[in-house]
Amino acid sequence: MTPPPPPQPVATTTPPPPAAPPTHTPVDPGQARRPNLPRVTELLLSAFAGHRGTTFRLGDLTLLAGPSGTGKTTALRAYEALARLGGGAELGEVFPSPSACVPERARPDAQRRRGFRIGCTADGPEGPVRLEVAVQAEPELRIVGERLSAGGLVLLETALRDPRRRTVQAAWHTGGATAVTRAPLPDDRLGTALLPLRVAGTTAGQLRVLAAAEQMLVALRSVFPCDPRPERMRDPVPAGSGRLLPGCENLADVLWRTRSECTRRHALLVDAVRVGCAGPVADLLAEPSAGGRLVRAVLDRGNGTRTTLRRLGDGELRYTALALVLLTGPGVLEADVPGEVPAALQCLTVLADNLDQAQDPAQRAALLALAARMCERGHIRLAGAVSDATWAAGVPGATVVHLRRD
C-alpha cells in the first residue's frame, strides 16, 4: 500500500462551499472575529468502512444527517481515531477490530493485504494542513503510508519498504543544503505525532514542518466523544475525579464539583435544564447518598421537593448531559488535551453520536440554540450525528452534511 491520493468529495453539504474559495478562508463568518485557533475543517475518508472518496466539510457546528446505515457514526469514529493517533496512541489501541474498517468490496493484493485510508485538514495560523494515512489491516495491522502537506509542499512522507521490519521509511522536509531528512519510524504510531521528538528545528524548512505538525496535533487532540447513556445515569455514583466520561454516567460526580466552581456557568446550565425538563426547575445539584459514600444528582423543584434522575425520562437525561457538555470545557470533560498549549489557544471538539435521540422538538431546538451560542465563541465545536436535520434549518453558523444510501 502506498500513501493515499487526495480523495474526491461526494458528500452533499448545506450550505455548499463557494465555487472558488480563497486559499485560507475562515469556516464561518463568525470565525473572522475570533482567534485563528487550530481546528479540523475537513474529514477525509478515502476508503473507510462504507465510505469511499468522501470529504466532510466541518464548521464550528456541524450536523451529519441521514437515515440509518449512511455512515454518520462511522465518520465520527474515524475522527475520534485520528484524534487518538494524534495523541500518540498505538494503532492496535485505536483499531481493536481493524478488519471492520476495510471497505466491504476491497480485494486483497498479491501479498493478501487489505486496508483503509483516512485523513483530515486542519486550519490555523499555518493555513490549511492536510494529513493522509494509509493503514494495512490484514494480514497484520500497521501504518504503511502517511503524508503531511501544506501549501502544495509535502512536509512528511512515509512508506513501507520492507514488510519484514516493523518500521516505515520516513522523509521530512529540511530545506537548506539537504532537501529532506530520512529515517525509520515505527509502523504502529502516527509519524506526525513523533515529529516534535525527531526534527531539530534548526532550518527554516524544519521549523515549517514542526509548525504544521503542531497545528495538526493541537487541532486533533482536543476531542471529546459523547453519547449519553440514560440507563447508566440514574443511579448514585462514587465521588471521583469530577471529569465527565463519554457516556455521562458520572454526571452526578461532575455536578458535585462544578456547581461551586463556576456559578455563572452553572446558572446557564440550570436555565437550559429548565427548558428541557418537565416541571419547575429551581436548581440542578448533587447530594450525598448511601451514607456519604455516593453522590446522586437531583432537580430542585423550588418548593421543597427534589426529583432524582431516576425519575427522569431518557430524553431529559440525554438533554441534561449534552447541555452540561456544551457549557463546560477540557478541565471537566475526560478529553486528551495538549497540556503544553495554553487553554486560550485550544478549541475543544465534541463528537456527539445520536445527538437527536429521544429528543422532542423543543429539546432539539433548545440544545441546538445552546450549541450555536457556545460554538460562536470559538473555543468549543460540535460535530453531531442526527437522523434528520430539517429542524436545524435557519440556525446561524450550522453546517449540515446530508448523507444518502447509495
ROGU-689029 format. One record per residue (C-alpha): residue number from 1; residue in three letters; z, x, y. Coordinates in nm, 3 decimals. Example, Ala and Ser with C-alpha at 12.3 -4.5 7.8 and 13.67 -1.06 7.14 Angstrom:
2
> num, residu, up, east, north
> 1, ALA, 0.780, 1.230, -0.450
> 2, SER, 0.714, 1.367, -0.106
END
This chain:
406
> num, residu, up, east, north
> 1, MET, 0.000, 0.000, 0.000
> 2, THR, -0.082, 0.125, 0.348
> 3, PRO, 0.074, 0.042, 0.688
> 4, PRO, -0.017, -0.316, 0.779
> 5, PRO, -0.305, -0.403, 1.012
> 6, PRO, -0.230, -0.621, 1.314
> 7, PRO, -0.202, -0.985, 1.193
> 8, GLN, -0.404, -1.272, 1.332
> 9, PRO, -0.226, -1.570, 1.492
> 10, VAL, -0.258, -1.904, 1.313
> 11, ALA, 0.050, -2.099, 1.417
> 12, THR, -0.002, -2.356, 1.691
> 13, THR, 0.233, -2.308, 1.983
> 14, THR, 0.319, -2.554, 2.259
> 15, PRO, 0.282, -2.469, 2.540
> 16, PRO, -0.012, -2.241, 2.449
> 17, PRO, -0.019, -1.888, 2.593
> 18, PRO, -0.256, -1.808, 2.882
> 19, ALA, -0.609, -1.718, 2.779
> 20, ALA, -0.582, -1.365, 2.921
> 21, PRO, -0.217, -1.272, 2.976
> 22, PRO, -0.124, -0.957, 3.165
> 23, THR, -0.010, -0.657, 2.963
> 24, HIS, 0.357, -0.719, 3.035
> 25, THR, 0.442, -1.077, 3.124
> 26, PRO, 0.784, -1.248, 3.107
> 27, VAL, 0.808, -1.503, 2.826
> 28, ASP, 0.909, -1.786, 3.056
> 29, PRO, 0.922, -1.841, 3.434
> 30, GLY, 1.299, -1.806, 3.448
> 31, GLN, 1.284, -1.461, 3.292
> 32, ALA, 1.149, -1.311, 3.615
> 33, ARG, 1.482, -1.387, 3.782
> 34, ARG, 1.684, -1.218, 3.508
> 35, PRO, 1.730, -0.860, 3.389
> 36, ASN, 1.446, -0.735, 3.169
> 37, LEU, 1.661, -0.727, 2.856
> 38, PRO, 1.510, -0.616, 2.523
> 39, ARG, 1.411, -0.925, 2.326
> 40, VAL, 1.182, -1.018, 2.039
> 41, THR, 0.881, -1.209, 2.172
> 42, GLU, 0.668, -1.230, 1.857
> 43, LEU, 0.737, -1.256, 1.486
> 44, LEU, 0.453, -1.119, 1.272
> 45, LEU, 0.422, -1.245, 0.914
> 46, SER, 0.108, -1.074, 0.786
> 47, ALA, 0.188, -1.158, 0.424
> 48, PHE, 0.532, -1.304, 0.354
> 49, ALA, 0.607, -1.583, 0.104
> 50, GLY, 0.393, -1.878, 0.217
> 51, HIS, 0.275, -1.714, 0.541
> 52, ARG, -0.042, -1.510, 0.581
> 53, GLY, -0.165, -1.365, 0.909
> 54, THR, 0.083, -1.571, 1.109
> 55, THR, 0.216, -1.486, 1.454
> 56, PHE, 0.501, -1.686, 1.604
> 57, ARG, 0.540, -1.653, 1.980
> 58, LEU, 0.908, -1.670, 2.068
> 59, GLY, 1.051, -1.778, 2.402
> 60, ASP, 1.414, -1.786, 2.506
> 61, LEU, 1.440, -2.132, 2.345
> 62, THR, 1.203, -2.178, 2.052
> 63, LEU, 1.177, -2.466, 1.805
> 64, LEU, 0.985, -2.418, 1.481
> 65, ALA, 0.878, -2.773, 1.399
> 66, GLY, 0.718, -2.913, 1.087
> 67, PRO, 0.777, -3.104, 0.764
> 68, SER, 0.949, -2.957, 0.462
> 69, GLY, 0.753, -2.679, 0.295
> 70, THR, 0.580, -2.545, 0.606
> 71, GLY, 0.782, -2.222, 0.615
> 72, LYS, 1.027, -2.276, 0.901
> 73, THR, 1.325, -2.140, 0.709
> 74, THR, 1.111, -1.859, 0.569
> 75, ALA, 1.023, -1.747, 0.922
> 76, LEU, 1.388, -1.739, 1.028
> 77, ARG, 1.476, -1.541, 0.715
> 78, ALA, 1.207, -1.286, 0.795
> 79, TYR, 1.351, -1.250, 1.145
> 80, GLU, 1.700, -1.204, 1.000
> 81, ALA, 1.569, -0.946, 0.753
> 82, LEU, 1.414, -0.740, 1.032
> 83, ALA, 1.741, -0.762, 1.225
> 84, ARG, 1.939, -0.630, 0.929
> 85, LEU, 1.691, -0.349, 0.871
> 86, GLY, 1.716, -0.263, 1.240
> 87, GLY, 2.091, -0.237, 1.195
> 88, GLY, 2.047, 0.026, 0.924
> 89, ALA, 2.094, -0.190, 0.612
> 90, GLU, 1.940, -0.073, 0.286
> 91, LEU, 1.630, -0.253, 0.164
> 92, GLY, 1.799, -0.385, -0.152
> 93, GLU, 2.077, -0.548, 0.053
> 94, VAL, 1.825, -0.723, 0.277
> 95, PHE, 1.592, -0.840, -0.001
> 96, PRO, 1.801, -0.911, -0.314
> 97, SER, 1.509, -1.112, -0.462
> 98, PRO, 1.203, -0.930, -0.324
> 99, SER, 0.951, -1.096, -0.557
> 100, ALA, 1.020, -1.428, -0.382
> 101, CYS, 0.886, -1.274, -0.059
> 102, VAL, 0.549, -1.184, -0.212
> 103, PRO, 0.273, -1.437, -0.136
> 104, GLU, 0.216, -1.651, -0.445
> 105, ARG, -0.152, -1.565, -0.477
> 106, ALA, -0.109, -1.191, -0.419
> 107, ARG, -0.264, -0.993, -0.701
> 108, PRO, -0.129, -0.655, -0.817
> 109, ASP, -0.337, -0.344, -0.753
> 110, ALA, -0.442, -0.088, -1.014
> 111, GLN, -0.088, 0.051, -1.022
> 112, ARG, 0.050, -0.303, -1.071
> 113, ARG, 0.204, -0.302, -0.724
> 114, ARG, 0.264, -0.613, -0.513
> 115, GLY, 0.445, -0.650, -0.182
> 116, PHE, 0.471, -0.817, 0.155
> 117, ARG, 0.426, -0.732, 0.524
> 118, ILE, 0.634, -0.838, 0.823
> 119, GLY, 0.691, -0.720, 1.179
> 120, CYS, 0.764, -0.818, 1.535
> 121, THR, 0.702, -0.738, 1.900
> 122, ALA, 0.996, -0.653, 2.127
> 123, ASP, 0.953, -0.675, 2.503
> 124, GLY, 1.169, -0.499, 2.759
> 125, PRO, 1.174, -0.208, 3.005
> 126, GLU, 0.922, -0.013, 2.791
> 127, GLY, 0.677, -0.303, 2.781
> 128, PRO, 0.571, -0.463, 2.451
> 129, VAL, 0.663, -0.250, 2.148
> 130, ARG, 0.528, -0.353, 1.806
> 131, LEU, 0.686, -0.286, 1.467
> 132, GLU, 0.498, -0.347, 1.139
> 133, VAL, 0.648, -0.287, 0.796
> 134, ALA, 0.485, -0.291, 0.452
> 135, VAL, 0.726, -0.340, 0.161
> 136, GLN, 0.649, -0.290, -0.206
> 137, ALA, 0.838, -0.548, -0.411
> 138, GLU, 0.703, -0.465, -0.756
> 139, PRO, 0.742, -0.267, -0.977
> 140, GLU, 1.025, -0.128, -0.761
> 141, LEU, 1.145, -0.213, -0.411
> 142, ARG, 1.058, 0.039, -0.140
> 143, ILE, 0.911, 0.065, 0.209
> 144, VAL, 0.560, 0.204, 0.169
> 145, GLY, 0.437, 0.190, 0.528
> 146, GLU, 0.572, 0.145, 0.879
> 147, ARG, 0.416, 0.161, 1.223
> 148, LEU, 0.585, 0.159, 1.565
> 149, SER, 0.342, 0.140, 1.856
> 150, ALA, 0.336, 0.072, 2.229
> 151, GLY, 0.057, 0.067, 2.486
> 152, GLY, -0.206, 0.141, 2.223
> 153, LEU, -0.026, 0.458, 2.109
> 154, VAL, 0.119, 0.496, 1.759
> 155, LEU, 0.468, 0.638, 1.809
> 156, LEU, 0.578, 0.641, 1.443
> 157, GLU, 0.378, 0.600, 1.125
> 158, THR, 0.493, 0.635, 0.766
> 159, ALA, 0.310, 0.616, 0.435
> 160, LEU, 0.393, 0.656, 0.069
> 161, ARG, 0.220, 0.974, -0.054
> 162, ASP, 0.391, 1.044, -0.386
> 163, PRO, 0.518, 0.741, -0.582
> 164, ARG, 0.737, 0.971, -0.790
> 165, ARG, 0.956, 1.054, -0.490
> 166, ARG, 1.189, 0.814, -0.309
> 167, THR, 1.054, 0.919, 0.030
> 168, VAL, 0.770, 0.834, 0.264
> 169, GLN, 0.584, 1.085, 0.479
> 170, ALA, 0.658, 1.014, 0.846
> 171, ALA, 0.476, 1.132, 1.158
> 172, TRP, 0.607, 1.062, 1.506
> 173, HIS, 0.458, 1.132, 1.846
> 174, THR, 0.571, 1.458, 2.003
> 175, GLY, 0.323, 1.550, 2.275
> 176, GLY, 0.306, 1.893, 2.428
> 177, ALA, 0.183, 2.181, 2.213
> 178, THR, 0.242, 1.979, 1.893
> 179, ALA, 0.084, 1.635, 1.882
> 180, VAL, 0.307, 1.497, 1.606
> 181, THR, 0.612, 1.594, 1.403
> 182, ARG, 0.601, 1.534, 1.028
> 183, ALA, 0.898, 1.494, 0.797
> 184, PRO, 1.002, 1.289, 0.492
> 185, LEU, 1.216, 0.979, 0.541
> 186, PRO, 1.392, 0.767, 0.276
> 187, ASP, 1.190, 0.475, 0.143
> 188, ASP, 1.485, 0.231, 0.138
> 189, ARG, 1.559, 0.219, 0.513
> 190, LEU, 1.366, 0.136, 0.827
> 191, GLY, 1.228, 0.457, 0.975
> 192, THR, 1.259, 0.324, 1.331
> 193, ALA, 1.635, 0.290, 1.281
> 194, LEU, 1.653, 0.657, 1.179
> 195, LEU, 1.456, 0.796, 1.473
> 196, PRO, 1.756, 0.844, 1.706
> 197, LEU, 1.900, 1.081, 1.444
> 198, ARG, 1.575, 1.271, 1.383
> 199, VAL, 1.399, 1.301, 1.719
> 200, ALA, 1.525, 1.575, 1.950
> 201, GLY, 1.411, 1.419, 2.276
> 202, THR, 1.300, 1.749, 2.428
> 203, THR, 0.945, 1.647, 2.527
> 204, ALA, 0.807, 1.355, 2.724
> 205, GLY, 0.645, 1.226, 2.406
> 206, GLN, 0.971, 1.237, 2.212
> 207, LEU, 1.153, 1.060, 2.493
> 208, ARG, 0.892, 0.786, 2.482
> 209, VAL, 0.944, 0.748, 2.106
> 210, LEU, 1.320, 0.724, 2.149
> 211, ALA, 1.293, 0.470, 2.433
> 212, ALA, 1.059, 0.247, 2.232
> 213, ALA, 1.275, 0.272, 1.920
> 214, GLU, 1.590, 0.192, 2.116
> 215, GLN, 1.426, -0.114, 2.273
> 216, MET, 1.320, -0.241, 1.932
> 217, LEU, 1.659, -0.181, 1.773
> 218, VAL, 1.857, -0.340, 2.058
> 219, ALA, 1.629, -0.645, 2.051
> 220, LEU, 1.660, -0.681, 1.673
> 221, ARG, 2.026, -0.609, 1.609
> 222, SER, 2.180, -0.878, 1.829
> 223, VAL, 2.114, -1.170, 1.591
> 224, PHE, 2.343, -1.445, 1.460
> 225, PRO, 2.202, -1.664, 1.180
> 226, CYS, 2.374, -2.003, 1.187
> 227, ASP, 2.362, -2.309, 0.961
> 228, PRO, 2.693, -2.501, 0.988
> 229, ARG, 2.830, -2.636, 0.657
> 230, PRO, 3.035, -2.952, 0.729
> 231, GLU, 3.176, -2.964, 0.375
> 232, ARG, 3.345, -2.630, 0.440
> 233, MET, 3.469, -2.708, 0.791
> 234, ARG, 3.708, -2.990, 0.717
> 235, ASP, 3.995, -2.802, 0.554
> 236, PRO, 4.254, -2.578, 0.723
> 237, VAL, 4.174, -2.206, 0.713
> 238, PRO, 4.381, -1.886, 0.733
> 239, ALA, 4.414, -1.729, 1.075
> 240, GLY, 4.194, -1.419, 1.067
> 241, SER, 3.968, -1.219, 1.296
> 242, GLY, 3.867, -1.513, 1.513
> 243, ARG, 3.497, -1.428, 1.464
> 244, LEU, 3.276, -1.721, 1.370
> 245, LEU, 3.096, -1.697, 1.035
> 246, PRO, 2.732, -1.814, 0.991
> 247, GLY, 2.845, -2.129, 0.805
> 248, CYS, 3.107, -2.203, 1.074
> 249, GLU, 3.366, -2.280, 0.805
> 250, ASN, 3.630, -2.089, 1.004
> 251, LEU, 3.576, -2.289, 1.324
> 252, ALA, 3.950, -2.367, 1.346
> 253, ASP, 4.037, -1.996, 1.341
> 254, VAL, 3.790, -1.931, 1.623
> 255, LEU, 3.930, -2.214, 1.835
> 256, TRP, 4.279, -2.072, 1.779
> 257, ARG, 4.155, -1.759, 1.956
> 258, THR, 3.905, -1.879, 2.217
> 259, ARG, 4.089, -2.176, 2.370
> 260, SER, 4.315, -1.942, 2.569
> 261, GLU, 4.071, -1.653, 2.616
> 262, CYS, 3.828, -1.833, 2.847
> 263, THR, 3.944, -2.164, 2.985
> 264, ARG, 3.618, -2.224, 3.170
> 265, ARG, 3.401, -2.196, 2.859
> 266, HIS, 3.649, -2.400, 2.660
> 267, ALA, 3.627, -2.675, 2.921
> 268, LEU, 3.247, -2.670, 2.884
> 269, LEU, 3.288, -2.697, 2.507
> 270, VAL, 3.516, -2.999, 2.543
> 271, ASP, 3.262, -3.160, 2.777
> 272, ALA, 2.990, -3.104, 2.517
> 273, VAL, 3.203, -3.239, 2.231
> 274, ARG, 3.285, -3.544, 2.438
> 275, VAL, 2.913, -3.628, 2.442
> 276, GLY, 2.851, -3.559, 2.073
> 277, CYS, 3.158, -3.714, 1.908
> 278, ALA, 3.257, -4.077, 1.886
> 279, GLY, 3.564, -4.200, 2.072
> 280, PRO, 3.756, -4.043, 2.361
> 281, VAL, 3.796, -3.663, 2.361
> 282, ALA, 4.053, -3.501, 2.588
> 283, ASP, 4.058, -3.160, 2.414
> 284, LEU, 3.948, -2.966, 2.109
> 285, LEU, 4.208, -2.729, 1.973
> 286, ALA, 4.357, -2.562, 1.669
> 287, GLU, 4.712, -2.616, 1.550
> 288, PRO, 4.929, -2.463, 1.275
> 289, SER, 4.915, -2.624, 0.934
> 290, ALA, 5.083, -2.575, 0.594
> 291, GLY, 5.400, -2.433, 0.743
> 292, GLY, 5.216, -2.199, 0.979
> 293, ARG, 5.014, -2.026, 0.706
> 294, LEU, 4.690, -2.200, 0.806
> 295, VAL, 4.528, -2.347, 1.117
> 296, ARG, 4.327, -2.667, 1.146
> 297, ALA, 4.100, -2.797, 1.422
> 298, VAL, 4.173, -3.134, 1.581
> 299, LEU, 4.038, -3.359, 1.853
> 300, ASP, 4.300, -3.462, 2.107
> 301, ARG, 4.220, -3.824, 2.194
> 302, GLY, 4.436, -3.818, 2.507
> 303, ASN, 4.671, -4.099, 2.404
> 304, GLY, 4.898, -3.905, 2.172
> 305, THR, 4.652, -3.929, 1.884
> 306, ARG, 4.493, -3.627, 1.722
> 307, THR, 4.200, -3.653, 1.483
> 308, THR, 4.149, -3.378, 1.226
> 309, LEU, 3.799, -3.253, 1.147
> 310, ARG, 3.833, -3.409, 0.802
> 311, ARG, 3.771, -3.750, 0.965
> 312, LEU, 3.453, -3.646, 1.148
> 313, GLY, 3.101, -3.708, 1.021
> 314, ASP, 2.858, -3.434, 0.922
> 315, GLY, 2.657, -3.479, 1.241
> 316, GLU, 2.966, -3.448, 1.460
> 317, LEU, 3.079, -3.134, 1.281
> 318, ARG, 2.738, -2.966, 1.300
> 319, TYR, 2.706, -3.063, 1.665
> 320, THR, 3.051, -2.923, 1.749
> 321, ALA, 2.986, -2.596, 1.567
> 322, LEU, 2.647, -2.541, 1.729
> 323, ALA, 2.789, -2.616, 2.075
> 324, LEU, 3.061, -2.356, 2.013
> 325, VAL, 2.797, -2.101, 1.909
> 326, LEU, 2.594, -2.156, 2.225
> 327, LEU, 2.899, -2.131, 2.450
> 328, THR, 3.041, -1.810, 2.302
> 329, GLY, 2.895, -1.462, 2.258
> 330, PRO, 2.880, -1.145, 2.045
> 331, GLY, 3.255, -1.090, 2.076
> 332, VAL, 3.322, -1.419, 1.898
> 333, LEU, 3.025, -1.452, 1.661
> 334, GLU, 3.011, -1.245, 1.343
> 335, ALA, 2.699, -1.059, 1.457
> 336, ASP, 2.587, -0.696, 1.433
> 337, VAL, 2.550, -0.592, 1.796
> 338, PRO, 2.479, -0.240, 1.925
> 339, GLY, 2.822, -0.131, 2.040
> 340, GLU, 2.679, 0.168, 2.225
> 341, VAL, 2.483, -0.065, 2.456
> 342, PRO, 2.668, -0.236, 2.746
> 343, ALA, 2.707, -0.612, 2.697
> 344, ALA, 2.515, -0.673, 3.021
> 345, LEU, 2.207, -0.517, 2.858
> 346, GLN, 2.224, -0.719, 2.536
> 347, CYS, 2.065, -1.051, 2.455
> 348, LEU, 2.203, -1.236, 2.153
> 349, THR, 1.956, -1.442, 1.947
> 350, VAL, 2.088, -1.738, 1.746
> 351, LEU, 1.879, -1.831, 1.442
> 352, ALA, 1.964, -2.194, 1.370
> 353, ASP, 1.820, -2.335, 1.050
> 354, ASN, 1.816, -2.717, 1.018
> 355, LEU, 1.902, -2.748, 1.386
> 356, ASP, 1.849, -3.125, 1.390
> 357, GLN, 2.004, -3.202, 1.051
> 358, ALA, 2.239, -3.506, 1.061
> 359, GLN, 2.197, -3.530, 1.441
> 360, ASP, 2.139, -3.864, 1.609
> 361, PRO, 1.909, -3.883, 1.917
> 362, ALA, 2.197, -3.849, 2.165
> 363, GLN, 2.339, -3.544, 1.987
> 364, ARG, 2.000, -3.377, 1.962
> 365, ALA, 1.929, -3.432, 2.331
> 366, ALA, 2.271, -3.306, 2.441
> 367, LEU, 2.252, -3.000, 2.216
> 368, LEU, 1.904, -2.907, 2.337
> 369, ALA, 2.008, -2.953, 2.702
> 370, LEU, 2.306, -2.722, 2.643
> 371, ALA, 2.081, -2.466, 2.473
> 372, ALA, 1.835, -2.477, 2.763
> 373, ARG, 2.113, -2.415, 3.016
> 374, MET, 2.261, -2.124, 2.821
> 375, CYS, 1.923, -1.965, 2.743
> 376, GLU, 1.815, -1.987, 3.106
> 377, ARG, 2.097, -1.748, 3.196
> 378, GLY, 1.927, -1.478, 2.994
> 379, HIS, 2.199, -1.343, 2.763
> 380, ILE, 2.150, -1.581, 2.470
> 381, ARG, 1.834, -1.701, 2.296
> 382, LEU, 1.781, -1.967, 2.031
> 383, ALA, 1.522, -1.999, 1.757
> 384, GLY, 1.579, -2.321, 1.565
> 385, ALA, 1.404, -2.497, 1.278
> 386, VAL, 1.354, -2.875, 1.314
> 387, SER, 1.161, -3.132, 1.117
> 388, ASP, 1.014, -3.289, 1.431
> 389, ALA, 1.021, -3.181, 1.794
> 390, THR, 0.886, -3.485, 1.978
> 391, TRP, 1.237, -3.543, 2.113
> 392, ALA, 1.221, -3.198, 2.278
> 393, ALA, 0.921, -3.280, 2.495
> 394, GLY, 0.978, -3.207, 2.861
> 395, VAL, 1.276, -2.976, 2.819
> 396, PRO, 1.227, -2.690, 3.067
> 397, GLY, 1.179, -2.350, 2.904
> 398, ALA, 1.142, -2.483, 2.548
> 399, THR, 0.864, -2.337, 2.332
> 400, VAL, 0.760, -2.549, 2.033
> 401, VAL, 0.572, -2.391, 1.742
> 402, HIS, 0.410, -2.656, 1.523
> 403, LEU, 0.372, -2.570, 1.153
> 404, ARG, 0.144, -2.759, 0.919
> 405, ARG, 0.096, -2.788, 0.544
> 406, ASP, -0.241, -2.622, 0.483
END
